[in-house]
Amino acid sequence: MTKTETTPAGAALVAIDRDAIEQIAGELLDEHADFRRLQQVPGIGPINALAILAEAGDLRRFGHHRQFLKFCGLDLATHQSGQFRGKTKLSKRGNARLRRTLWMAAQVAIRQRENSFRAKFERYVAKDRHDADLRRKAFTAITAKMARVVHAIIKSGDDYRPFVEGPVPGGRTHLCRSREGASATLWIMFGSSTWVSISS
């Protein structure tokens, strides 16, 4: 933080600048489909959406989300030399500004009301909420999830669908259901060629 931001007057100037940037971005990019679509994701507002598009360009150029994670520096890397094998950690070799933007978006998302980012974070830190190392790893996992979601909605051209995962007896993973109550269809194959649909 700069000295200007630490004073009340400086904080007010930063807020004015942020509001002005949001207004300009809204005016210039309101018709841009990717800009609007990114803002549907929890934690991503006009400034974060603008930063993602400015730093990453067209996300459709990444054939797989792993390529986008590598571009962001959110991929895992292990230092090896002969018999020595170091710890596996983030490579941080990608775009630092994009990585920071996704990190900030993840921070905002886990502080919002119920969403899949917050649910994953809560599951991650359930063992020990006060373990700083565990929380750091959880924040990193949520940041990587944010990058995967951003890549998926832009590449597919679909709107963001918020899913909530509930507990299931027996430990099985069930079909995700939409928070808005949208219907889901499951196709089950019986025999060699008989398909049956089950709608919720």
Secondary structure, 3 states (H helix, E strand, C coil): CCHHHHCHHHHHHHHHHHHHHHHHHHHHHCCCHHHHHHCCCCCCCHHHHHHHHHHHCCHHHCCCHHHHHHHHCCCEEEEEECCEEEEEEECCCCCHHHHHHHHHHHHHHHHCCCCHHHHHHHHHCCCCCCCHHHHHHHHHHHHHHHHHHHHHHHHHCCCCCCEECCCCHHHCCCCCEECCCCCCEEEEEECCCEEEEEEC
